[in-house]
Amino acid sequence: MQFDRAAAAYADQLSRVRRLSPATVRAYGADLRDLSATVPGAEVGEVDLEALREWLWRATQRGDARATLARRAAAARSFFAWALEEGLVPADPSLRLVAPKRGRTLPRVATADGVRGMLDGLADRAATGDPVLLRDHAMLEVLYGSAVRVSELTGLDQGDIDLQRATLRVLGKGAKERVVPFGVPARRALETYLGRGRPVLVARAAHRAPGPAVFLGVRGARATPRAVYDVVARELGAVVGTAAVGPHALRHSAATHLLDGGADLRAVQEMLGHASLGTTQIYTHVSSGRLAATYRLAHPRA
């Protein structure tokens, strides 16, 4: 089988069988298409270790980041492990493929006071009744109050929200469902948006039925992650000092503030939907201020 056809079949398997997130499927698919372009017309079995090393070397020469190189190598290893299982190759050529280790960077975090001021200011502007501002306020309150991913936020349907219990039912990575809590400010913002803002956006949908989506765009369709990015960049950018900030910054901030407030690490892991506790532990580095404060209060020689 030709490599490009096998890569397409593998991407389909990632989506339908392994049920990975659309973003992961797109990223792996793009990586394999990039590899295919370096071995045009080759059969799967013709792609050997040297071809893979040449592929990564070219990516290095054009300036791809270490994280990108690490992901490309992971995509190749995952693909060839599948190809071996399917009998498309006699041996896995990626077993000895080495890529630079992915550098671990600390997430951008806003202060609790900064987030509070941003949300309070947005609430004041939304009090005018503008449906888009009501939506934006509810969006950011939910993002920060529940620490959900942007894809989980935009995927919310009205039936996923329990306002009485203040919980959301979200579908995370790997199609894993979890229930996460949110706070009183988020509940108030949601109630106001659903009662006063969303009906106006629904009316703008004209002849298109918007469906059960909670958050809608200005034309009444389900809001996209890009739209949420734009809102976060505009509102939170002033707080952290750069417009190059997205919804994950609110997720990072929420997790850090939970740990600063004394939340258990495993409870935060469950709330964030991390499969590995190691992923959650990065926030313990961000929360070093909490450790220093505890030391000063508790250690006899502080």
WOKABEL-V499842 format. One record per helix or strand of 3 or more residues. SS is the DSSP state (alpha for helix, beta for strand). FROM is the first residue (numbers start at 1). TO is the last residue. Records with the same first field share a line. If there is no record, write none. Layout:
SS=FROM-TO + FROM-TO
This chain:
alpha=3-16 + 22-38 + 44-46 + 49-61 + 66-85 + 112-126 + 131-146 + 150-154 + 158-160 + 173-175 + 184-203 + 225-240 + 247-260 + 265-272 + 277-280 + 282-286 + 288-298
beta=167-171 + 177-181
